Amino acid sequence: MNQIVNFTNDIEAAKQLASGFRADNTFRVYQTSVAQFTDYCRANGLASLPASPETVCAFIASLARDGKKIGTIKARVSAIKWFHKAAGEISPTNDASIEMVLAGLSRKIGVAPKQATPMLARTVKTIVDAIVEGDRCADRDRALLLLAFFGGFRRSELSSIRVEHLDICDQGLTVFLPSSKTDQVGEGRYVAIARQHNAYCPVKAVEAIMGSDGRLFPISDRMVHKIIVKLCGRAGVDEGQFSPHSLRAGMVTQAAMNKVAKSDIRRITGHKSDAMIDHYTRIVDQWENNATRGMMG
């Protein structure tokens, strides 16, 4: 009898664990992608579950016709694969025809990813200086902007930071992230941010808004984007040029310009290898020991 009770409890516990995935950003992206795929199938009188490889190939072609980037299209295909797996069906995305269509598409439209424009320190300073003192959200906006830059945080990480995961000392601020995009299993990591002895100290900015518990920024990750755009506009900075990811890219690029070792940059950003650091800093690196410098004397 106890075994039956334990099994029932274990099943319920498993459901609770699975609900953690449903709260993840990846799951929300999957939901959106699957909805688009099922709408396409419905409009064309096709079965979406299980779908045929031909149907998926046609869907890929429709996305390409609509001007979607190769990365977006591959993400849609991954969602279709998950959709079938979750339903216990064999995924049509395993068919060789899908791989061939994606390969041909990659050669046709290219695979170079769109990279966020790095927001360097001078631009961050300009935006901070434009924040009006006494504004209702001034302290929050200042803390959000500076913490995003110095911590190299993604917007989803910013919106999930909790006060109880902060540790402030004389040297600076340590932020504990229970999970992140590159840490889906929830091992967690610490991000240490040093105090700045000027008006752009992220530690002082955070101290000004800290409550006793709960989320430091009780806003959604989408709201993070809106706030950054708003702050750029107020500072006379082209808001169409920058995004929240520009702050992460800017931290990496600025650190590289300051000759910070890649391993030390990764300790902040959480990147597993130098590959992504190189991706961000290739514009900086191309001028380091440039072979064309001084060639004409």
C-alpha positions, 0 to 999 in steps of 0.5 A: 500500500505504501508503495502505491502511495509513494508512486502516486506522490512521485508522479505528482512530484514529477509533474511539478518538476516538468512545470519548471520547463513550462516556465522556461523561455525556451518553452514559450518560444516552442509554443509560439513556433508550434502555433505558427506551424499548426496555423500553416497546416490548417490553412493548407489542409495538412496534418500537423501531428503527425506531420509529413516531411513534405509538410515541414519542407513546405513550411520552411519554404514559406518562412524563407519566402516571408524573409525569416532568418536561417536561425529563426527557421531552424528554431521553428524546426526544433519546435516541430521536433519537440512538438512530435516528441512530446506527443509520442510521435516520430518527428518528421524533422529526422528525415534527410529531406529536411536537412537538405532543404535547410542546407540549401537555404543556408547557402542561398540566404547565408548563415551570418547571425545578426549581432547586437550592436555593442553598447560601450561604456561611453554610451552607457554613461551618456544614458545614465547622465540623461536619467532625470533625478526625481523621476518615479523610476529613476533609481530603478532605471539606473540600477537596471542599466548599470547592472545589465552592463557590468554583469553582462546579464541577459534580460531574462536573467535581469528580470529574475534576479532576487534580493535574497540572491545578492551579497554586498561587501566592501569589494562589490556585489555578488549576484547568484543566478540559479539558472540561465540560458546556458545553465538549464539544469540549474547548477547556478553560478555567481557573478561578482561585480566590482564597485566603481568609485564614480557616479556609475557604480552599479553596486550603489545603484542596486543598494538604492532600490533593494527591498527585503526580499522578492525580485530586484526588478519586478518586471518582465523580460519584455519590459526590460527591452522597453525600458532600454529603448525608452532610456536611449530615446531620452538620451538622444541615442538611436533606440533602434541601434541598441537592445538589452543584448547590446549591454551584454555585448558591450560589456564583453567588447569593452572588457576586450578593449581594456585588455581583460583576459577572455577567461576573466570575461567568461567568469562574468558572462558565463560563456563556456568557451572563448568561441562566443567571446571571439564572436563579440570581439572580432571587430576589436581583434581585427585591429590588434597587430593588424598586418596592414598597419604601416605597410607603406612606411 
